[in-house]
Amino acid sequence: MMALERAWYGPRHHPLALLLAPLGLLYCGLAAARRGLYRRGLLARHDPGAPVVVVGNLTVGGTGKTPLVAWIVAHLGAAGRRPGIVARGYGGRSRWWPRRVEPGSDPDEVGDEPVLLARRTGVPVWVGPDRVAAARRAVAEGCDVLVADDGLQHERLARRVEIAVVDGARGLGNRRCLPAGPLREPARRLREVDLVVAHGGGWPGAHRLRLEPEGVVELATGARRAEPASLGPRVHAVAGIGHPERFFDALRAAGLEVAAHPFPDHHRFRPQELAFGDGLPVLMTEKDAVKCARFARPGLWYVPVRAVVDEAFGARLLALLEGE
């Protein structure tokens, strides 16, 4: 996977990207053709009974979608709406779907991000491979607007607003589709969404998103400290997210000397993977903490973050929901 990422975010003429380019063109073509069938009504979109705000991205890997979903839900609630969240439940091994996710749900059954969102937001969270069915269950529960996490490519679910989140630092890489590049759809798809949000860096015409750390929390006790540097100066850091280096760089920027341990996105941690034998604190993301809570011990800490976006984004989102 690391070799692929070097090709994706390296020069466009990287040998591996060139080798895989025909497959990338095929992938892009199929994705564009499928979307065209939905746009022309040849494949049906299904209305769950409430307007849907889709939050997604074009690239494989993390761009800050989950914290943004939590922010949107809070913003909609403050505006008097009754929001709910719908997601795939990636990696969940439940025997039945759709599932209502509770703060204490097992992330191995319903996915790590939905559990994090249930804890963070307090709103109904429904997951399942059939997101239309999950959305209808949320509406039946009383939700009058739904936020679909990572749903940009799930065309069966009708949507009122489409939001694409881009990594402002890494951009779209070499702008090739899988497996030659990181794109799930052709880059031109960004011109069709209603709102583009850039996490870090800059992107022409995009709203700005940044993630602010909210101190550090010990996994076993819930004890909170205001500054990550209070654990230092040296720490281990683990991250099973789409772009681990962003987390490691944030800790270094907070003044810590970091021994970095990247893992694949949605990695299911085992206790021995967090035992480094030197007594140093171990820091992880809040998403990883959801999966590691079952074997929490002193010395394991996580870093909760909150999304901050510009005021114009929230106002425009509400206007789009009203059809303006």
Secondary structure, DSSP 4 states (H G I P E B T S, - for coil): -HHHHHHHTS-TT-HHHHHHHHHHHHHHHHHHHHHHHHHTTSS--B--SS-EEEEE-SBSS-SSHHHHHHHHHHHHHHTT--EEEEE--TT---SSSSEEE-TT--HHHH-HHHHHHHHHH-S-EEE-SSHHHHHHHHHHTT-SEEEEET-TT-TTB--SEEEEEEETTTTTTT-PBTTTSSBSS-GGGGGGSSEEEEESS--TTPEEEEEEE--EEETTT--EES-GGGG-SEEEEEE-SS-HHHHHHHHHHTT-EEEEEE--TT----GGGG--SS---EEEEHHHHHHHGGG--TTEEEE-EEEEE-HHHHHHHHHHHTT-
